[in-house]
Every structure is written in structure tokens, then in C-alpha cells.
Amino acid sequence: MSLCVASAGVIKTLAVAAFTLAWTHSIEKTEWQEDWRVTPQGLELITARVKGSGAGMEPAPEARLVDGWFQWPVTRPAQREVLLGNSGLAGEWQLCSGGNCRSLSEIVGHAIGAQPTTLTSCPD
């Protein structure tokens, strides 16, 4: 499986079966991460974690503190697509795989700015 990253008319294909989305909350300045898996049914959110709490950043009731992060499993159906917005107030989304993290701008090859980015499971 591969991940397709689309923004402002550019589509990049990443040969990854799993990835982590990482960002910083624009108000709380708190780190947030989500682990995703690329499946034939779409993108499946596996685990979420936050490095604290605050407005709109509350850990799930079942969260456990692991190495300074509130972490919890997520169980919901795979998503056909994940749409990412960018407020411009907290830096860019980071996509991590294999121990390497890159901003969405690095991945698509141009500044994302306020443009939305869509993540999907690439068709084979």
C-alpha cells in the first residue's frame, strides 16, 4: 500500500504502510501525534497521543500516561480520506515514517500555506 498526499494540484505518492501525523496545537502549543495505517479500505487511525491537555486537547478517558504522553487506542472505521487544514499559527503538519519526519511542504515540494492537504490510500 502507498499513501497519496495531495495539495494545490500536486499529488505525491509515499511508499509507506504506516505513518505518524504530528503537529502543535495553535493555542495551547501542545504536541499531538496520531499513528495511522494505510489499508485497502482507507486510512485507519490506530493510536492518538498528546503531550498534555488544554482547550480542545483533552486526552480520551482511557488514556494512559506513557513517557510523558497521554496515549490511547482509537477504534473507528478506516477513513476514505483525511483532510488537513493549516491555520498558519502553529507550524506545519509533520508526517513521520521510518524514524524520519518531514513537513507537508517538504513532501509536496512547495509551501502549503493555507491550502488544505488530503491524505488517501493510493489506488493500486
Backbone as CSV, one residue per row, in Angstrom:
resi,resn,N_x,N_y,N_z,CA_x,CA_y,CA_z,C_x,C_y,C_z
1,MET,0.844,-1.187,0.000,0.000,0.000,0.000,0.884,1.245,0.000
2,SER,0.328,2.320,-0.509,1.019,3.596,-0.547,0.079,4.693,-0.064
3,LEU,0.684,5.789,0.385,-0.062,6.949,0.840,0.034,8.036,-0.215
4,CYS,-1.098,8.610,-0.606,-1.122,9.742,-1.531,-1.340,11.020,-0.733
5,VAL,-0.500,12.018,-0.996,-0.570,13.328,-0.337,-0.854,14.342,-1.435
6,ALA,-2.006,15.038,-1.354,-2.410,15.978,-2.401,-2.625,17.365,-1.821
7,SER,-2.030,18.378,-2.473,-2.206,19.768,-2.050,-1.963,20.690,-3.236
8,ALA,-2.887,21.597,-3.471,-2.771,22.620,-4.509,-2.402,22.020,-5.873
9,GLY,-3.054,20.919,-6.233,-2.845,20.320,-7.536,-1.654,19.392,-7.648
10,VAL,-0.887,19.230,-6.587,0.274,18.343,-6.591,-0.088,17.087,-5.804
11,ILE,0.209,15.921,-6.380,-0.012,14.657,-5.688,1.315,13.924,-5.594
12,LYS,1.684,13.538,-4.387,2.904,12.768,-4.149,2.507,11.414,-3.582
13,THR,3.198,10.378,-4.022,2.959,9.022,-3.534,4.120,8.621,-2.639
14,LEU,3.785,8.179,-1.429,4.793,7.727,-0.466,4.613,6.232,-0.235
15,ALA,5.670,5.472,-0.400,5.620,4.024,-0.200,5.716,3.722,1.292
16,VAL,4.608,3.916,2.001,4.555,3.639,3.441,3.291,2.836,3.741
17,ALA,3.395,1.925,4.695,2.238,1.154,5.135,1.657,1.744,6.416
18,ALA,2.470,2.558,7.097,2.048,3.206,8.340,2.793,4.524,8.457
19,PHE,2.194,5.472,9.173,2.825,6.778,9.356,2.268,7.437,10.604
20,THR,2.965,8.462,11.050,2.513,9.272,12.183,2.311,10.692,11.699
21,LEU,1.162,11.286,12.050,0.930,12.710,11.835,1.265,13.406,13.145
22,ALA,2.025,14.481,13.072,2.410,15.226,14.272,2.184,16.709,14.021
23,TRP,1.714,17.412,15.049,1.504,18.848,14.957,1.486,19.451,16.344
24,THR,1.484,20.784,16.381,1.410,21.533,17.627,0.111,22.326,17.624
25,HIS,-0.633,22.238,18.700,-1.901,22.960,18.831,-1.634,24.461,18.756
26,SER,-2.433,25.179,17.966,-2.167,26.599,17.715,-2.341,27.482,18.946
27,ILE,-3.206,27.126,19.880,-3.428,27.945,21.070,-2.618,27.430,22.254
28,GLU,-2.748,26.137,22.527,-2.104,25.540,23.701,-0.607,25.299,23.510
29,LYS,-0.147,25.267,22.249,1.257,24.976,21.931,1.675,23.617,22.483
30,THR,0.739,22.682,22.435,0.942,21.331,22.935,1.099,20.375,21.761
31,GLU,2.038,19.442,21.882,2.276,18.478,20.815,1.192,17.408,20.789
32,TRP,0.821,16.994,19.577,-0.180,15.962,19.357,0.355,15.041,18.269
33,GLN,0.114,13.741,18.403,0.528,12.780,17.388,-0.553,11.730,17.198
34,GLU,-0.660,11.244,15.971,-1.583,10.161,15.650,-0.856,9.147,14.773
35,ASP,-1.026,7.868,15.092,-0.460,6.787,14.288,-1.542,6.237,13.371
36,TRP,-1.226,6.158,12.084,-2.163,5.720,11.055,-1.598,4.525,10.306
37,ARG,-2.498,3.722,9.757,-2.124,2.589,8.914,-2.833,2.766,7.569
38,VAL,-2.123,2.477,6.482,-2.688,2.545,5.133,-3.235,1.157,4.799
39,THR,-4.538,1.080,4.497,-5.175,-0.199,4.203,-5.957,-0.085,2.889
40,PRO,-6.360,-1.213,2.304,-7.192,-1.150,1.095,-8.525,-0.434,1.335
41,GLN,-9.011,-0.435,2.576,-10.270,0.231,2.903,-10.097,1.732,3.133
42,GLY,-8.868,2.188,3.275,-8.593,3.602,3.530,-7.552,3.766,4.628
43,LEU,-7.579,4.911,5.286,-6.611,5.223,6.337,-7.232,4.925,7.692
44,GLU,-6.532,4.122,8.478,-7.040,3.666,9.764,-6.232,4.297,10.897
45,LEU,-6.915,5.065,11.733,-6.287,5.674,12.907,-6.156,4.604,13.982
46,ILE,-4.929,4.405,14.475,-4.637,3.335,15.423,-4.488,3.861,16.853
47,THR,-3.664,4.893,17.017,-3.341,5.433,18.338,-3.227,6.951,18.257
48,ALA,-3.687,7.624,19.304,-3.502,9.074,19.428,-2.767,9.341,20.733
49,ARG,-2.000,10.431,20.740,-1.311,10.821,21.969,-1.121,12.331,21.992
50,VAL,-1.142,12.881,23.202,-0.980,14.311,23.393,-0.027,14.529,24.561
51,LYS,0.777,15.562,24.470,1.811,15.838,25.457,1.292,16.798,26.532
52,GLY,0.077,16.630,26.970,-0.531,17.492,27.981,-2.014,17.592,27.694
53,SER,-2.652,18.627,28.199,-4.067,18.818,27.911,-4.358,20.309,27.903
54,GLY,-5.532,20.651,27.431,-5.929,22.051,27.349,-7.141,22.176,26.450
55,ALA,-7.455,23.378,26.068,-8.638,23.648,25.244,-8.606,22.820,23.959
56,GLY,-9.557,21.907,23.830,-9.646,21.080,22.641,-8.594,20.001,22.547
57,MET,-7.850,19.775,23.594,-6.745,18.812,23.574,-6.870,17.793,24.704
58,GLU,-8.078,17.502,25.115,-8.258,16.594,26.232,-7.971,15.156,25.811
59,PRO,-7.181,14.440,26.599,-6.972,13.018,26.311,-8.282,12.254,26.481
60,ALA,-8.398,11.138,25.772,-9.576,10.278,25.914,-9.625,9.705,27.331
61,PRO,-10.806,9.367,27.810,-10.931,8.831,29.172,-10.048,7.605,29.424
62,GLU,-9.811,6.782,28.395,-8.997,5.572,28.569,-7.496,5.816,28.396
63,ALA,-7.085,7.065,28.236,-5.666,7.399,28.017,-4.807,6.985,29.205
64,ARG,-3.596,6.580,28.889,-2.592,6.246,29.900,-1.374,7.129,29.668
65,LEU,-0.714,7.497,30.740,0.498,8.303,30.632,1.675,7.380,30.332
66,VAL,2.299,7.566,29.156,3.423,6.745,28.710,4.539,7.669,28.252
67,ASP,5.652,7.679,28.965,6.811,8.514,28.603,6.444,9.977,28.401
68,GLY,5.583,10.513,29.261,5.210,11.923,29.203,4.081,12.253,28.240
69,TRP,3.533,11.249,27.574,2.433,11.441,26.628,1.191,10.735,27.148
70,PHE,0.023,11.388,27.065,-1.241,10.710,27.283,-1.548,9.986,25.974
71,GLN,-1.673,8.674,26.046,-1.805,7.851,24.846,-3.019,6.942,24.976
72,TRP,-3.743,6.732,23.854,-4.908,5.857,23.876,-5.128,5.244,22.504
73,PRO,-5.711,4.022,22.484,-6.049,3.402,21.206,-7.311,4.037,20.629
74,VAL,-7.405,4.020,19.315,-8.589,4.566,18.638,-9.224,3.429,17.836
75,THR,-10.510,3.252,17.996,-11.218,2.226,17.225,-12.377,2.888,16.486
76,ARG,-12.168,3.053,15.193,-13.224,3.554,14.315,-12.903,3.077,12.908
77,PRO,-13.895,3.078,12.030,-13.665,2.566,10.675,-12.589,3.372,9.933
78,ALA,-11.968,2.712,8.974,-10.981,3.379,8.127,-11.654,4.553,7.402
79,GLN,-10.885,5.620,7.194,-11.376,6.823,6.523,-10.953,6.795,5.053
80,ARG,-11.868,7.125,4.152,-11.514,7.193,2.726,-10.438,8.235,2.485
81,GLU,-10.546,9.368,3.219,-9.551,10.427,3.092,-9.468,11.174,4.416
82,VAL,-8.332,11.811,4.616,-8.130,12.667,5.783,-7.764,14.037,5.243
83,LEU,-8.565,15.038,5.584,-8.350,16.403,5.117,-7.672,17.202,6.223
84,LEU,-6.508,17.773,5.918,-5.732,18.537,6.888,-5.760,20.015,6.528
85,GLY,-6.160,20.851,7.461,-6.125,22.298,7.280,-4.868,22.854,7.921
86,ASN,-4.597,24.107,7.671,-3.405,24.739,8.235,-3.756,26.161,8.632
87,SER,-3.784,26.416,9.926,-4.144,27.756,10.400,-3.007,28.752,10.207
88,GLY,-1.787,28.251,10.064,-0.642,29.140,9.939,-0.158,29.685,11.274
89,LEU,-0.785,29.264,12.375,-0.436,29.790,13.695,0.449,28.868,14.515
90,ALA,0.645,27.636,14.067,1.378,26.690,14.917,2.422,25.877,14.169
91,GLY,2.818,26.308,13.017,3.750,25.495,12.244,2.983,24.470,11.427
92,GLU,3.722,23.694,10.700,3.117,22.751,9.763,2.904,21.374,10.348
93,TRP,2.013,20.642,9.697,1.862,19.230,9.970,3.172,18.544,9.611
94,GLN,3.537,17.546,10.386,4.693,16.707,10.092,4.185,15.298,9.816
95,LEU,4.744,14.656,8.813,4.425,13.277,8.514,5.684,12.466,8.762
96,CYS,5.583,11.481,9.636,6.749,10.698,10.052,6.574,9.239,9.652
97,SER,7.665,8.642,9.187,7.674,7.226,8.838,9.114,6.742,8.869
98,GLY,9.315,5.572,9.427,10.663,5.003,9.474,11.659,5.859,10.229
99,GLY,11.202,6.594,11.244,12.085,7.427,12.050,12.419,8.767,11.419
100,ASN,11.816,9.073,10.273,12.080,10.320,9.563,10.796,11.152,9.503
101,CYS,10.881,12.424,9.904,9.726,13.322,9.845,10.000,14.434,8.839
102,ARG,8.965,14.743,8.034,9.061,15.835,7.067,7.784,16.645,7.114
103,SER,7.911,17.941,6.849,6.717,18.782,6.780,5.977,18.461,5.479
104,LEU,4.695,18.798,5.443,3.918,18.582,4.221,4.493,19.383,3.052
105,SER,5.007,20.599,3.345,5.634,21.406,2.281,6.825,20.680,1.667
106,GLU,7.641,20.040,2.507,8.785,19.275,2.002,8.310,18.130,1.110
107,ILE,7.243,17.466,1.534,6.747,16.303,0.795,6.203,16.708,-0.572
108,VAL,5.375,17.757,-0.644,4.770,18.132,-1.929,5.675,19.038,-2.770
109,GLY,6.714,19.582,-2.156,7.681,20.357,-2.925,7.361,21.830,-3.085
110,HIS,6.417,22.350,-2.309,6.127,23.794,-2.326,5.482,24.167,-0.998
111,ALA,5.499,25.446,-0.671,4.888,25.915,0.577,3.391,25.628,0.554
112,ILE,2.895,25.002,1.602,1.472,24.661,1.689,0.644,25.906,1.980
113,GLY,1.121,26.743,2.903,0.353,27.913,3.297,-0.996,27.502,3.850
114,ALA,-2.049,28.197,3.474,-3.392,27.911,3.981,-4.108,26.839,3.161
115,GLN,-3.443,26.287,2.156,-4.058,25.257,1.319,-4.336,23.989,2.125
116,PRO,-5.506,23.376,1.950,-5.748,22.089,2.604,-4.935,20.996,1.926
117,THR,-4.646,19.953,2.680,-3.929,18.787,2.158,-4.795,17.568,2.395
118,THR,-4.895,16.709,1.397,-5.704,15.499,1.512,-4.797,14.272,1.501
119,LEU,-5.013,13.395,2.457,-4.294,12.122,2.528,-5.269,11.013,2.163
120,THR,-4.823,10.101,1.306,-5.646,8.948,0.917,-4.745,7.730,0.733
121,SER,-5.380,6.575,0.735,-4.701,5.355,0.338,-4.642,5.373,-1.185
122,CYS,-3.461,5.259,-1.767,-3.330,5.343,-3.225,-3.962,4.123,-3.892
123,PRO,-4.604,4.331,-5.037,-5.112,3.182,-5.789,-3.938,2.360,-6.328
124,ASP,-4.105,1.065,-6.360,-3.034,0.216,-6.885,-3.000,0.191,-8.382
